[in-house]
Amino acid sequence: MKTTLFAAVIITMLISCNSPANNKGNTASELPATVPGADTVTCFRHLTGQQQQDTALVHLIVNKDKVSGSYINAIFEKDRRQGSLRGTKVGNRITAIWTFSQEGQTASLPVAFELAKDQLRQKPYSYNENGREFIADSSAYSLIFQAIDCGDLLVKGKQQ
């Protein structure tokens, strides 16, 4: 059941990232290598947990200094957060707002990424006294995502 649900979420994410002009005859598992007007389109995955069962997926579309895409954080046996990214890129650093749904609610959080060769690094969240998440100024880019082929998201997602 969880595998089927995860695959359905990945399919929805991939379909929503395709533009209509770029979707000529493509199936959900065939992501385009490029998006019209985009400088780069990349995907990343971060696995954690005792059995590598917690999965975070990031799909980035970079056009000059503008960044869009999607982010899914699926923690094993917990409600996932999934949604869109909108932000800017300066040098190899990306700051964005992640607008996501979780448990039927919509929320947003800032995200801070750093692009490196075949990796995406993210600053982790800290929690204030009320339990709200924020990015501390002193946080390092310590969450490491590995680059994956965007077309492989479905195949790798089914293994989780």
C-alpha positions in Angstrom: 0.0 0.0 0.0 2.7 2.5 1.0 4.8 1.6 -2.1 1.7 2.2 -4.3 1.0 5.5 -2.6 4.6 6.6 -2.9 4.6 5.7 -6.6 1.4 7.6 -7.1 2.9 10.7 -5.4 6.1 10.5 -7.6 3.9 10.2 -10.7 1.9 13.2 -9.7 5.1 15.2 -9.0 6.6 14.3 -12.3 3.5 15.1 -14.3 3.1 18.4 -12.6 6.7 19.4 -13.4 6.2 18.8 -17.1 5.0 21.8 -19.1 2.2 21.1 -21.7 4.4 22.1 -24.6 7.0 19.6 -23.4 4.7 16.7 -22.8 4.1 15.5 -26.4 3.5 11.8 -26.0 5.6 11.4 -22.9 4.4 9.0 -20.2 4.8 9.9 -16.6 8.0 7.9 -16.3 9.7 9.8 -19.2 10.8 13.2 -17.9 12.1 15.5 -20.5 15.9 16.1 -20.4 15.2 19.8 -20.7 12.5 22.3 -20.0 12.0 25.1 -22.5 13.8 28.2 -21.2 15.5 26.4 -18.3 19.3 26.4 -17.9 19.3 23.2 -15.9 16.8 20.5 -14.7 18.2 18.2 -12.0 16.9 15.7 -9.4 18.4 14.7 -6.1 17.6 12.1 -3.4 18.5 11.8 0.3 18.0 8.5 2.1 18.1 8.2 5.9 16.7 6.0 8.6 17.8 2.7 10.0 17.1 0.9 6.8 17.4 3.9 4.4 13.6 4.0 4.3 13.2 7.7 4.8 13.4 9.5 1.4 13.6 13.1 0.4 13.4 14.0 -3.3 14.1 17.4 -4.9 13.4 18.3 -8.5 15.0 21.6 -9.5 14.4 23.7 -12.6 16.9 26.6 -12.8 16.5 29.5 -15.2 19.2 32.1 -14.8 18.7 33.2 -11.1 15.1 31.8 -10.7 14.5 28.4 -9.3 11.3 26.3 -9.2 10.6 22.7 -8.7 9.3 20.3 -6.1 10.3 18.7 -2.9 9.0 15.6 -1.2 10.0 14.5 2.3 8.6 11.0 3.0 9.5 9.7 6.5 8.8 6.0 7.0 5.4 5.5 8.7 4.8 9.3 9.0 2.8 11.7 7.0 4.9 13.0 4.1 5.4 16.6 3.2 5.2 17.4 -0.5 5.0 20.6 -2.5 6.6 23.2 -4.7 9.8 25.2 -4.5 10.1 28.8 -5.6 13.2 30.9 -5.1 16.4 32.3 -6.4 20.0 31.2 -7.1 23.1 33.3 -6.3 26.3 31.5 -7.2 25.9 28.0 -6.1 23.4 28.8 -3.3 19.6 28.5 -3.6 17.1 30.1 -1.2 13.5 29.3 -1.7 10.1 28.9 -0.1 8.8 25.3 0.1 5.0 25.4 0.0 3.8 21.9 1.0 0.8 19.9 2.1 0.9 17.6 5.1 -2.1 16.0 6.9 -4.5 18.0 4.7 -2.9 21.3 5.7 -0.9 23.7 3.6 2.2 25.4 5.1 5.5 26.9 3.9 9.0 26.9 5.1 12.2 28.5 3.9 14.8 26.2 2.4 18.5 26.8 1.8 20.4 24.6 -0.6 24.0 24.6 -2.0 24.8 23.0 -5.3 28.0 21.0 -5.5 29.2 18.5 -8.1 26.6 15.7 -8.2 25.2 16.8 -4.9 22.7 19.1 -3.3 23.3 20.2 0.3 20.6 21.5 2.5 20.7 23.4 5.8 18.7 21.5 8.4 15.9 23.0 10.4 16.2 24.0 14.0 13.2 24.4 16.4 12.2 27.4 18.5 10.7 27.3 21.9 7.2 26.9 20.4 8.3 23.9 18.2 8.3 25.9 15.0 10.9 25.1 12.4 13.4 27.7 11.2 16.9 27.8 9.6 19.5 29.0 12.1 22.1 31.4 10.6 24.8 29.2 12.0 23.5 26.0 10.3 25.9 24.3 7.9 24.8 22.7 4.7 24.9 19.2 6.2 22.0 17.2 4.6 23.5 15.6 1.5 21.4 14.8 -1.5 22.9 12.7 -4.3 22.1 13.6 -8.0 19.9 11.1 -9.7 18.5 10.9 -13.2 15.1 12.5 -13.2 13.7 9.6 -15.2 14.8 7.2 -12.5 12.6 8.8 -9.8 9.8 6.3 -10.5 12.1 3.3 -10.5 13.9 4.3 -7.4 10.8 5.4 -5.7 9.1 2.0 -6.1 12.0 0.4 -4.2 11.2 2.5 -1.1 
